């Protein structure tokens, strides 16, 4: 896979704006592992090789067991492995990422709202939206995953 365009070099102000949102999410109070699990799940749904590679590495670096990481795509079948908040976050990430399919039903919102306060849910949704944006950039411009460069 050959990278088509380096968007950060071509549009540095836009890239800096996304980086600022990323920095906000990093310090918003949600657990780092929870955010990285969400980033990984969104990237898996979208098929973003670059981001799957990146967030898998991030989770491993933070000490998350490989057994848990590989089961992120089937988290709903992994009883006991994911906490209630992680399950709620992954479910919300899937719903918001697939917004065109179901338009975020009330039941999905209520389930997320039961697990997260208003500000947490807003921040979680910002994280989901950010990763969807990054996925589209990386997929669209074919950003090469680190594993493929090695």
C-alpha positions as CSV (number, residue, x, y, z in Angstrom):
1,X,0.0,0.0,0.0
2,X,1.4,3.3,-1.1
3,X,0.4,6.5,0.8
4,X,-1.4,8.8,-1.5
5,X,-1.0,12.1,0.5
6,X,0.4,13.3,3.8
7,X,-2.5,15.3,5.0
8,X,-0.7,16.6,8.0
9,X,1.9,18.3,5.8
10,X,-0.6,19.5,3.2
11,X,-3.2,20.8,5.7
12,X,-1.2,21.6,8.9
13,X,-3.8,23.8,10.4
14,X,-6.5,21.2,10.0
15,X,-4.2,18.5,11.4
16,X,-3.4,20.7,14.4
17,X,-7.1,21.2,15.0
18,X,-7.7,17.5,15.1
19,X,-4.6,17.1,17.3
20,X,-6.2,19.7,19.7
21,X,-9.4,17.6,19.9
22,X,-7.2,14.5,20.5
23,X,-5.4,16.3,23.4
24,X,-8.8,17.4,24.8
25,X,-10.1,13.8,24.8
26,X,-6.9,12.6,26.4
27,X,-7.4,14.9,29.4
28,X,-11.3,14.9,29.6
29,X,-11.3,12.4,32.5
30,X,-12.3,9.2,30.7
31,X,-9.9,6.3,31.4
32,X,-7.1,6.0,28.8
33,X,-7.8,2.3,28.2
34,X,-11.5,3.0,27.7
35,X,-10.7,5.6,25.1
36,X,-8.2,3.4,23.3
37,X,-10.6,0.5,23.3
38,X,-13.2,2.8,21.7
39,X,-10.6,4.1,19.2
40,X,-9.8,0.5,18.3
41,X,-13.4,-0.6,17.9
42,X,-14.3,2.3,15.7
43,X,-11.2,1.6,13.6
44,X,-12.1,-2.0,13.3
45,X,-15.6,-1.1,12.1
46,X,-14.2,1.3,9.5
47,X,-11.4,-1.1,8.4
48,X,-8.6,1.4,9.1
49,X,-5.4,-0.6,9.1
50,X,-3.2,2.4,10.3
51,X,-5.4,3.1,13.3
52,X,-6.0,-0.6,14.2
53,X,-2.2,-1.0,14.3
54,X,-1.7,2.3,16.3
55,X,-4.4,1.6,18.9
56,X,-3.5,-2.0,19.4
57,X,0.1,-0.9,20.1
58,X,-1.2,1.8,22.5
59,X,-3.3,-0.7,24.4
60,X,-0.4,-3.1,24.6
61,X,1.9,-0.3,25.8
62,X,-0.6,0.5,28.6
63,X,-0.6,-3.1,29.7
64,X,-3.8,-4.4,28.3
65,X,-3.7,-8.1,27.8
66,X,-3.5,-9.3,24.2
67,X,-6.4,-11.7,24.9
68,X,-8.6,-8.7,25.6
69,X,-7.4,-6.7,22.6
70,X,-8.1,-9.5,20.1
71,X,-11.7,-9.9,21.5
72,X,-12.6,-6.3,21.0
73,X,-14.5,-7.1,17.8
74,X,-16.7,-9.6,19.7
75,X,-16.8,-7.8,23.1
76,X,-20.5,-8.7,23.5
77,X,-19.5,-12.4,23.5
78,X,-16.7,-11.9,26.0
79,X,-18.5,-12.1,29.4
80,X,-16.3,-11.0,32.3
81,X,-13.5,-9.6,30.1
82,X,-14.9,-6.1,29.6
83,X,-16.2,-4.0,32.5
84,X,-19.8,-2.6,32.3
85,X,-18.5,0.8,31.4
86,X,-16.3,-0.6,28.7
87,X,-19.2,-2.6,27.2
88,X,-21.4,0.5,27.3
89,X,-18.7,2.6,25.6
90,X,-18.1,0.0,22.9
91,X,-21.8,-0.3,22.3
92,X,-22.1,3.5,22.0
93,X,-19.1,3.7,19.7
94,X,-20.6,1.1,17.4
95,X,-24.0,2.9,17.4
96,X,-22.5,6.3,16.7
97,X,-20.1,5.0,14.1
98,X,-22.9,3.2,12.2
99,X,-25.2,6.3,12.5
100,X,-26.4,6.0,8.9
101,X,-27.8,2.5,9.6
102,X,-30.0,3.2,12.6
103,X,-29.8,6.9,13.5
104,X,-29.0,6.2,17.1
105,X,-32.2,4.7,18.6
106,X,-33.4,6.0,21.9
107,X,-32.7,2.7,23.6
108,X,-29.0,3.0,22.6
109,X,-28.8,6.5,24.0
110,X,-30.5,5.5,27.2
111,X,-28.1,2.5,27.7
112,X,-25.1,4.8,27.2
113,X,-26.7,7.5,29.5
114,X,-27.1,4.9,32.2
115,X,-23.4,4.2,32.2
116,X,-22.0,7.7,31.7
117,X,-22.8,11.2,33.0
118,X,-23.8,13.9,30.5
119,X,-20.3,15.3,30.2
120,X,-18.7,11.9,30.0
121,X,-21.1,10.9,27.3
122,X,-20.4,14.1,25.3
123,X,-16.7,13.5,25.7
124,X,-17.1,9.8,24.7
125,X,-19.0,10.9,21.6
126,X,-16.3,13.5,20.7
127,X,-13.8,10.6,20.9
128,X,-15.9,8.5,18.6
129,X,-16.3,11.3,16.1
130,X,-12.6,12.1,16.2
131,X,-11.6,8.5,15.5
132,X,-14.1,8.4,12.6
133,X,-12.5,11.5,11.2
134,X,-9.0,10.1,11.6
135,X,-10.1,6.8,10.0
136,X,-11.4,8.6,7.0
137,X,-8.2,10.5,6.6
138,X,-6.0,7.4,7.0
139,X,-8.1,5.3,4.7
140,X,-8.7,7.9,2.1
141,X,-5.0,8.8,1.9
142,X,-3.8,5.2,2.5
143,X,-1.6,6.0,5.5
144,X,0.8,3.1,5.9
145,X,0.5,1.2,9.2
146,X,3.7,0.9,11.2
147,X,3.6,-2.9,11.0
148,X,3.7,-2.7,7.2
149,X,6.7,-0.3,7.3
150,X,8.7,-2.7,9.5
